[in-house]
């Protein structure tokens, strides 16, 4: 099985012992897609290294192709010839796949372009996810956006012509990507712009990541907290080309740290920056709470304790909600229940992740109770966890999290394993590299 070829089902076998070793993780799709789109908006040649080979990155590059933005691979780097947010491909369909970052970041950038008319077309999965907060806010800047779907969704017709600027407000209750999409477009407005972000978790870091990358591309913007609102004021500015390396994806790293935690092993990710702003890095503190040893030298290492893990606590996962499924799997091997809270928004991710976690764990014999915004997982002895064939609902995080559970217990079979292409196409190959058999 190669990275690009996936069978209908992958069978993940029990690890059979401690998982120990060192591994490098592909770059972050969140950082990578921001950088790709900003490279297209800049005037000049940008060089990006460490981009992930994933469906999301492919969606961003396909968008550049449809928009007529030249790019090439040179010396291991992606070289993008930005034309200052002016696109040679001034009309047509732009296929964005299931990429939430491309779908939520591109509308504002295109609307800020001097001219053009495009229709962003997504998969059914992405079209079912929220978009209205972004559309409403961009219309507040004068964007011409049309959707045949009530409430606004894809396909989305975007007309260029520029954005006026001024103050707009957006809720981040469903996703901080709406706010990031506005921030990326803000410096391209004709007049000074202000983005007022409501309902944002105080620990949310994706906004900081967006602002950090904007600075790398020459744009200055500083957030100010006013009560429960974050206000970012941005003057009209042009993006400048950048030369940067994309950090390893912290969320993907956590699956391999979880393997170490659940097998009394030790895994080092040698290319993960322990000082990264990525929310997934914060999950290292949860590993500590579970009883793991975490070291931050020469990358990041996690060593698992003697099982069971420590449980009996609740954790607010709003700021690192991509790790909800990972913690749900880890909780099975704890000494007491673990509750995960403040997760209502993950019901609108690639799948309803709260419902999916509870349902799949139930099939494996594990008790999990859900509410509207939380789920509590009750431990079960590893020998009692069932081996079953599961459907990951085309959700990469379900496939990867439950692969870890199978490796730590009695094996598991994953239908449609190719869904991992969204962020980590080599995931099953990497499992095998760490000594876990995963094969058709």
PyMOL commands that set and color helices and strands:
alter all, ss='L'
color gray80, all
select helices_A, chain A and resi 29-41+55-66+100-112+124-127+132-140+177-186+206-216+250-263+279-289+318-331+344-348+353-363+382-384+396-408+417-422+427-433
alter helices_A, ss='H'
color red, helices_A
select strands_A, chain A and resi 9-12+20-23+43-49+71-74+77-83+91-97+117-122+144-147+156-159+166-171+193-198+222-226+229-234+243-245+266-269+293-295+300-303+313-316+338-341+368-370+375-377+389-391+412-415+438-439
alter strands_A, ss='S'
color yellow, strands_A
deselect
rebuild
show_as cartoon
